């Protein structure tokens, strides 16, 4: 079964959803192919990195509310073994990160890069909007540093990522994570592993009938 994951690498629920899907797949006996599709929670350019909590405070009505939201999602993340450090995280535009994921996918390394991007942003406080940071991250998972830099400094992949982002909206993807199973069944949100497993099994039944 093909599983397409529409997500943004600065979306905490997307990282949680990815881990819950992995947990669901541990109990699923079918073969799957996972493809990562880009989505941007906020396409606005970020001219300089700033603390993520400050950006969330502006967006959600004050620092107290932003910190409460961060605390809640941090607790949920810990429940699936993820460490989120909102005190370190910085705001970033993710277009270049999505270009890197596409580049990695062409080399069979998208899973490693996506996971590294989430960890860099939420745990290590890395600016994933920085080209230098993206090159270093790619090298850390085994991609060629020079080739990665040349790719990101070129226009390659820009048009394709922009087209993928447009296509996501045309398909009706409005929140992430969104999992599309077998090309036509959508599951939205960071659902529990049991829910995702049930969805996978239901799609198997429908596709077999």
N, C-alpha and C positions, 0 to 999 in steps of 0.2 A: 504494500500500500504506500502510495506517496502521501507524505504529510508536508504541507507547506505552512511555515510559521511566519506570519506577518508580525513584526516586532521592531522595537527601537532599542538600541543598546543603552540608552539612558532611562529606560522604563523599568522600575524595580519589579513590577508585577510580571514583566516579560521574562526576567531572569528566574523568578519564582515559578512561572508557568513552564519554562524550559525544564527546570529541575523536576517538577511534578510530572511532566510528560516522560522524562527519563525513568522516573519511578514506575509509571504506568507500563512502560515498555518492558520492564523487567518481568512483568507477569503476562505479557502478550506473546503468543507463540507464532505470530505471523512475521513475514519479512517487511521491513519498512525502508523507505528512502526519505530522508528529511532534507527539505530545501528551505533556506532562509530567504524571506522576502522583505524588502525594506519598507519602513514606515517611519515618518518623522512626527513625533509629538509636537514639536515646535520647529518649523523651518526657518525661523528668524535668525539672521546672522548674529553670531556672538563675537563682538569685536575684541574682547579681552576676557580671560577666565575670571569668574567670580564665584564665591561660595554658593553651592547649590541651594543651601537653606535660605540664603538671601533671595535668590531667584524665586524659590517656592513661596516665600513670604509675600513677595510682590504679586504672585499669581493667585494665591489662595486666601489673601486677606489678613496678613500679619504673621509675625514670627512665631507667636505662640501656637497658632493653628498649624503652621508649617512644621514646627518641631513635634507636635502631637502626631501629625500624619507620618512623619519620618520614624518616630518611635514605634508606631503601630506596625508599619511595614517591616521595620528591622526585626521586630519580634516574630512576625510571620516567616520571614526569611530564615531566621535562626532555626525555626522548626523543620526546615528542609536542608539544614546544614550549610546555609549561606551566611557570610559575614558582610553586613552592610554598614559602612561608616559614613553617614551623612555629614559628620563633622569634617570629613576630608574631601568629599566629593565636590567637583567644580562643574559649573554649567558649561555645556558644549553644544555646538551645532554638529549633527551626526552625519551630514551628507558624505564627508570624506571617509568616515568609518564604514558607511555602507558601500562605498567604492572599494574599500579594502576587503570587505566580506565577499564581494563579487569576484575580486581578483583571487582571493583564497579559494573560492569555490571552483574556479577554473583549474586549480591545482590540487583539488581534493582535500583542502584543509579548512573548509568553512567552519566546521564544528569547533576546531581548536581556536580559531580566531574569534568567533562569536563569544565563546566562553571567556577568552582572555580579555575581550573588550568589556564585558560585564564586570569582571573582577577588577580590571584596571580602574573603571569608573567608580564602582560602588565600594570597593574595599581599599584600593591603594591610592585613591585621590589623583589619578592621572587625568590630564586634560585630553580626552579622546577626540577633541577637535583639532589637536595639534598634529601636523604632518610628521614632525620629528618623533613624537610619541607613538604614532601609528607605525612608523617604520621600525622603531625599536620593539614594539609589541609583536609585529609580524616576525621579526628575527627571533624573538624568544620562543616562538612555536615552530621554528624551522624553515620559514620562508627566506628566500635570498634577500638580504638587506638592500643590495644595490638595485636589483630588479624591482623590488617593492617601491623604492624611492623614485625610480625612473617612471614607474607606472603612475604614482600619485602626483608627480610633477607634470605629467602629460595630460592631455584631455581624454585619454582612454577611459571608457566606462562612465563618463559623466552623462552622456546622452541616455545610455541604457538605464542607469539608476534613476534619472529623472523620469524616464518613461515608466519604470516599474512603480515609482511613487504615484504617478498619475493613474496607472492601472489599478493600484490598490484602492484608490478613492472611487474609481469608476465601478469597481466590483462591490462597493458598498462597505468596505472596511473603514470603520470610524473609530474603533477603539482597539487597543492591543493589550495582550496578545490575542491574535485570532488564528486558530488552527483550521486549515482546510484539509479535509480528509478525502482521499481519492478524487480530488479535483472538484467536488461538488457539495460536500457536507461541512458546514462551518460550526466550530465550537469557539465561543468567545469567552475570554477571561482566563485567569489563572486557576482553572478548576482543580479540584482535588484529584489525586491519581486514580481513585476509584471511578470517578466520573469520566475521566479521559479513557480509562480502560473500557468502561461500558460503551462509550461512544465508538471506540475502535471495533469492538465486537459487534455492535449493531450495524456499523457500516459493512463489515464482513458479511453479515447475514443478508443485508439488502443487495449487496453486489453479487452474492452467490445465487440469489433467487431469480 
